[in-house]
């Protein structure tokens, strides 16, 4: 059984899909319980803890939005059971003490009680050891389905006996005790939950989500004309940055809009979600959006859409209000890194980016390489220098040849004509049509003999295996701070045995610089279109990989940095990308606590393309992936993370494959395909 859920952390929301646990005793088995509030005992939000919760206001005073809530609008209060203090129960004020350690080290250390050790020792003992002093959990109240649930951290190894002790103590000392459920938050905890006594009610995530219809992905405010469309029509109907668009399902890409509402919930690392985050434009999922009476009543009107963590709203506004909003929220023009056309040789990717000498900065070396070879090749080059990070053998084609192609065939002159044409600048249909014609002309244009000669020599010398090559776009206009342009450029494959196929792949990659959506994105950010340089990163294609995925080298569900983990989204095979899955297709998603004792894995969802009860990757493969992610995270910290002096939340966005093409019949091997600063970070 599949079900929907999502996490909200500091404005970042992830839609996930997972499997029910088939528990014996669930919320659907019980009648609705009417709770009776007792005497309130928590005086204010300044009260540091309470031994009981007598009324809803007590819980409100002690609770906060949890670090990793499952539902928008959920509130949570951490709870501590102290076996060294006669099994005393404490509901801690989670506004004042964000983590368990803060509370117990303040109130339950010394003065006749054992001294609480340092944080590292506390974490190792109190979440993993069977000989722990404390049993630590949280009480979450889910507003939509009106569910009270006791929850443990996904990596907590508490036994069923420990869970039972805390459950009964909370049940006895809270007014909501009769309605309390236990909610397993990982596969490992689900195993222990199956051992609980029958009188402990279990609620699964699908039951929590039975009545949920709202998914806030990117919180914010947008103002624009409200339009209803089908996602499939985006290729023929054009939208602008003055529109708020309601779609039947999540598209793979969309040009700049003021806001996005999709009737189908979205996936965690989809391009449209990443785009919305970087643009700062609201993005939400809403079941029944296409027939929502409130929205339909405002169709075609100028509205203000507000997306927040727990609710959304929309209201009509005047044209004057809209014009003022657009003027105030137009981003500062983006100036791209300058193009360096001096390098004119095709080089091994290892030679693209130099490692810094003593006293030099890694980020400066990356920027230098980007100017000639683009961001993708610049950072792939560094991956080849990191121990434990397997990559495909590759070479890089400098931007010199893209500029040569554009200038030799007069395309820059043609673009100059576009940019001075009023109809091109004011009419989206005209703009789209002329860009289509430009791309068609590029596909018919010749590639210089100089480029072909050098490319043939490189392929024959090092890549003459009969396999297809992947020509991956590598530009100076991606992964920049404030301008990620996620998914703007497209890569293509060509077979060296058919030289025309190779030339077509190169030209198709070049043409992606002039896709309508890409052009609109750059225009919105004031980018000089002719300042875009495109290099190519070239390696053997993955013809039939066993798994493809994307990982983030920090826990995106925890903006505090107190709960480090790798977030991994991986799918079986190579036909379906995890960033743009078809409707109804789910992938394996999990948090891998690589730095924690025993390296626990907390599955959030499971692929429905494989046998139920199995996983896309084995534990050995996950460990191999974790080792590579850890090495990448640490290495690039010198450019983007704490090692560079930055205090911002830091992560690398990593694409990977598992493939057995080089060793057929063997266990598929890991290959890192790309590493870049997580959206919002960059040069």
LINCORQUI-V352961 format. One record per residue. N is the residue number from 1. BURIAL is b if it has 16 or more other ideal C-beta (glycine too) atoms within 10 Angstrom, else e. D_LAST is the distance of its C-alpha to the last C-alpha in Angstrom with 1 decimal. Layout:
# LINCORQUI-V352961
n->[N N]
burial->[BURIAL BURIAL]
d_last->[D_LAST D_LAST]
This chain:
# LINCORQUI-V352961
n->[1 2 3 4 5 6 7 8 9 10 11 12 13 14 15 16 17 18 19 20 21 22 23 24 25 26 27 28 29 30 31 32 33 34 35 36 37 38 39 40 41 42 43 44 45 46 47 48 49 50 51 52 53 54 55 56 57 58 59 60 61 62 63 64 65 66 67 68 69 70 71 72 73 74 75 76 77 78 79 80 81 82 83 84 85 86 87 88 89 90 91 92 93 94 95 96 97 98 99 100 101 102 103 104 105 106 107 108 109 110 111 112 113 114 115 116 117 118 119 120 121 122 123 124 125 126 127 128 129 130 131 132 133 134 135 136 137 138 139 140 141 142 143 144 145 146 147 148 149 150 151 152 153 154 155 156 157 158 159 160 161 162 163 164 165 166 167 168 169 170 171 172 173 174 175 176 177 178 179 180 181 182 183 184 185 186 187 188 189 190 191 192 193 194 195 196 197 198 199 200 201 202 203 204 205 206 207 208 209 210 211 212 213 214 215 216 217 218 219 220 221 222 223 224 225 226 227 228 229 230 231 232 233 234 235 236 237 238 239 240 241 242 243 244 245 246 247 248 249 250 251 252 253 254 255 256 257 258 259 260 261 262 263 264 265 266 267 268 269 270 271 272 273 274 275 276 277 278 279 280 281 282 283 284 285 286 287 288 289 290 291 292 293 294 295 296 297 298 299 300 301 302 303 304 305 306 307 308 309 310 311 312 313 314 315 316 317 318 319 320 321 322 323 324 325 326 327 328 329 330 331 332 333 334 335 336 337 338 339 340 341 342 343 344 345 346 347 348 349 350 351 352 353 354 355 356 357 358 359 360 361 362 363 364 365 366 367 368 369 370 371 372 373 374 375 376 377 378 379 380 381 382 383 384 385 386 387 388 389 390 391 392 393 394 395 396 397 398 399 400 401 402 403 404 405 406 407 408 409 410 411 412 413 414 415 416 417 418 419 420 421 422 423 424 425 426 427 428 429 430 431 432 433 434 435 436 437 438 439 440 441 442 443 444 445 446 447 448 449 450 451 452 453 454 455 456 457 458 459 460 461 462 463 464 465 466 467 468 469 470 471 472 473 474 475 476 477 478 479 480 481 482 483 484 485 486 487 488 489 490 491 492 493 494 495 496 497 498 499 500 501 502 503 504 505 506 507 508 509 510 511 512 513 514 515 516 517 518 519 520 521 522 523 524 525 526 527 528 529 530 531 532 533 534 535 536 537 538 539 540 541 542 543 544 545 546 547 548 549 550 551 552 553 554 555 556 557 558 559 560 561 562 563 564 565 566 567 568 569 570 571 572 573 574 575 576 577 578 579 580 581 582 583 584 585 586 587 588 589 590 591 592 593 594 595 596 597 598 599 600 601 602 603 604 605 606 607 608 609 610 611 612 613 614 615 616 617 618 619 620 621 622 623 624 625 626 627 628 629 630 631 632 633 634 635 636 637 638 639 640 641 642 643 644 645 646 647 648 649 650 651 652 653 654 655 656 657 658 659 660 661 662 663 664 665 666 667 668 669 670 671 672 673 674 675 676 677 678 679 680 681 682 683]
burial->[e e b b b b b b b e b b b b b b b b b e b e b e b b b e e e e e e e e e e e e b e b e e e e b e b b e b b b b e e b b e b b b b b b b b b b b b b b b b b b b b b b e e b e e e b b b b b b b b b b b b b b b b b e b b e e e e e e e b b e e e e b b e b b b b e e e b b b b b b b b b b b e b e e b b b b b b b b b b b b e b e b b b b b b b b b b e b b b b b e b b b b b b b b b b b b e b b e e b e e e b b b b b b b b b b e e b e b b b b b b b b b b b b b b b b e b e e b e e e b b b b b b b b b b b b b b e b b b b b b b b b b b b b b b b b b b b b b b b b b b b b b b b b b e e b b e b e e b e e b e e e b b b b b b b b b e b e b e e b e e e e b e e b e e e b e e e e b e b b e b b b e b e e b b e b b e b b b e e e e e e e b b e b b b b b b b b b b b b b b b b b b b b e b e e b e b b e b b b b b b b b b b b b b e e b e b e e e b e e b e e e e e b e e e e e e b b e b b e e b b e e b e e e e b e e e b b e b b e e b b e e e b e e e b b b b b b b b b b b b b b e e b b b b b b b e b b b b e b e e e e b b b b b b b b b b b b b b b b b b b b b b b b b e b e b e e b b b b b b b b b b b e e b b b b b b b b b b b b b b b e e e b e b b b b b b b b e b e e b b b b b e e e e b b b b b b b b b e b e e e b b b b b b b b e b e e e e e b b b e e e b b e b b b e b b b b b b e b b b e b b b e e e e e e e b b b b b b b b b b b e b e e e e e e b b b b b b b b b b b b b b b b]
d_last->[43.9 40.4 39.0 36.1 34.0 30.6 28.7 27.1 24.7 23.1 23.0 21.9 24.9 25.7 28.8 30.5 33.9 36.2 39.7 42.6 44.3 47.8 48.9 52.6 52.4 49.9 49.5 51.1 54.3 54.9 56.4 54.5 55.1 55.7 54.6 56.5 54.7 56.4 56.3 52.8 52.2 48.6 49.0 45.4 41.7 42.2 44.6 42.9 44.7 47.8 50.3 51.0 49.6 52.5 50.9 47.8 47.0 47.0 44.3 42.3 42.4 41.2 38.6 35.0 32.5 31.9 28.7 29.2 31.7 33.1 34.0 32.8 35.1 36.0 36.9 37.3 39.1 39.0 42.4 43.7 47.0 48.2 50.8 51.5 52.6 55.3 52.9 51.6 49.2 46.5 44.4 41.6 39.9 36.5 35.2 36.0 35.6 32.6 33.5 36.9 36.4 35.9 39.3 41.4 40.4 41.4 44.6 45.8 45.5 48.6 51.5 53.7 50.9 49.0 46.0 42.7 40.6 36.9 34.3 33.6 37.4 37.9 35.4 36.9 40.4 40.4 38.4 39.6 42.9 46.3 47.6 45.3 46.6 44.7 44.4 41.2 40.4 39.5 41.4 39.6 41.2 40.1 41.1 41.4 43.7 45.2 44.7 44.8 43.4 43.2 40.1 38.8 35.3 34.7 34.7 37.9 40.8 43.5 46.8 48.8 51.1 48.3 47.1 50.7 51.2 48.3 49.1 52.7 51.8 49.5 52.0 54.7 52.9 51.3 52.8 50.7 52.1 54.3 51.3 48.9 47.3 45.5 42.2 40.9 37.1 36.8 39.0 40.2 41.3 43.0 45.2 46.3 46.9 49.4 51.5 51.7 55.1 56.1 56.1 52.4 50.9 47.7 45.4 42.9 39.6 41.2 43.8 41.4 39.8 43.1 42.8 39.1 38.0 34.8 31.3 28.5 25.1 22.8 24.7 24.7 26.8 27.0 29.6 30.9 33.8 34.8 35.2 36.6 35.7 35.9 32.6 34.4 34.9 31.3 31.6 34.5 34.0 31.0 29.4 27.4 25.1 28.4 29.7 30.0 30.9 33.2 33.3 35.7 33.0 29.3 28.0 25.5 23.5 24.1 22.9 21.8 24.6 25.4 26.4 27.5 30.6 31.7 35.2 34.0 31.8 28.3 26.7 24.0 21.0 22.3 20.0 21.7 21.1 17.3 17.3 19.4 17.3 14.2 16.6 18.5 21.7 24.6 25.4 28.6 31.3 34.9 37.9 40.4 37.9 39.5 42.8 41.9 44.5 42.3 39.6 42.1 43.9 40.8 40.0 39.1 38.8 36.0 35.0 32.7 31.3 30.5 29.1 29.4 29.7 33.5 34.5 33.7 35.4 35.8 37.8 38.7 37.4 38.4 36.7 36.3 34.4 32.1 31.4 30.6 28.2 26.4 26.1 24.8 22.2 20.8 17.0 15.7 15.2 11.8 11.4 9.9 8.9 12.5 14.6 16.5 19.9 21.5 21.3 24.1 25.1 24.5 23.4 23.5 20.2 20.6 20.4 17.1 14.8 16.6 16.7 16.3 19.7 21.0 19.3 16.1 12.6 11.3 7.6 9.3 11.2 8.7 7.2 11.0 12.0 9.8 11.6 14.9 14.7 11.9 9.5 12.7 14.6 12.1 11.9 15.6 16.5 15.5 17.5 20.5 20.4 20.6 24.2 25.4 22.8 24.8 23.3 25.1 25.8 23.6 22.9 20.4 21.4 19.4 18.5 21.6 23.9 22.4 22.8 26.2 27.2 26.2 27.9 30.9 31.8 31.3 28.7 26.5 29.8 30.6 27.3 28.0 31.3 29.8 27.6 30.8 33.0 33.8 34.8 31.5 29.5 31.9 33.1 30.9 33.7 33.9 30.2 30.2 33.3 32.1 28.8 31.0 33.2 30.3 29.2 32.9 33.3 30.3 32.0 35.1 33.7 34.1 31.6 32.2 34.6 32.2 29.5 32.2 33.9 30.9 29.9 33.4 33.7 30.6 31.8 35.4 34.5 32.2 32.1 35.7 36.6 37.6 34.7 32.4 28.9 25.8 23.7 20.3 18.0 14.7 12.9 10.1 10.3 9.5 7.3 5.1 5.8 9.4 9.7 10.1 13.2 14.7 17.7 17.4 18.3 21.3 22.4 26.0 28.6 31.2 34.3 34.8 38.5 38.2 36.3 36.3 34.6 31.7 31.5 31.5 28.7 26.5 27.5 27.0 23.4 23.0 24.8 22.3 20.1 23.0 23.9 25.0 22.7 19.6 20.9 21.6 18.2 16.7 19.7 19.3 15.9 17.3 15.5 17.6 18.7 19.7 16.3 15.4 15.8 16.9 17.5 19.5 19.4 23.1 25.1 28.4 28.5 29.4 32.8 34.0 31.9 33.5 30.5 27.0 24.6 21.3 20.5 18.3 18.3 19.2 21.9 20.6 24.2 23.9 21.4 23.4 22.5 26.2 26.8 24.3 24.6 23.0 23.3 24.6 25.6 27.7 30.3 33.2 33.1 30.7 32.2 30.5 26.8 26.0 23.4 26.2 29.6 32.8 34.7 36.6 34.7 33.3 31.3 31.4 29.0 29.1 27.7 28.0 28.5 27.8 27.9 31.2 34.7 35.9 32.4 33.7 32.5 32.8 33.1 32.2 33.5 35.1 35.1 38.1 38.0 39.5 42.7 42.8 42.6 40.3 36.6 34.3 33.3 35.7 35.1 34.7 32.0 30.2 30.4 29.0 26.1 25.6 25.7 22.9 20.8 21.5 20.6 17.2 16.5 17.7 16.0 12.4 13.1 12.7 8.9 8.4 12.0 15.1 15.4 12.4 14.3 12.7 15.5 13.9 15.2 13.4 14.1 13.2 14.5 17.0 19.4 22.6 26.1 29.5 31.7 35.0 35.0 35.2 37.8 39.8 41.7 39.7 37.5 34.3 31.5 27.9 25.2 21.4 20.1 16.4 13.9 10.5 8.9 11.6 11.2 9.9 7.3 3.8 0.0]
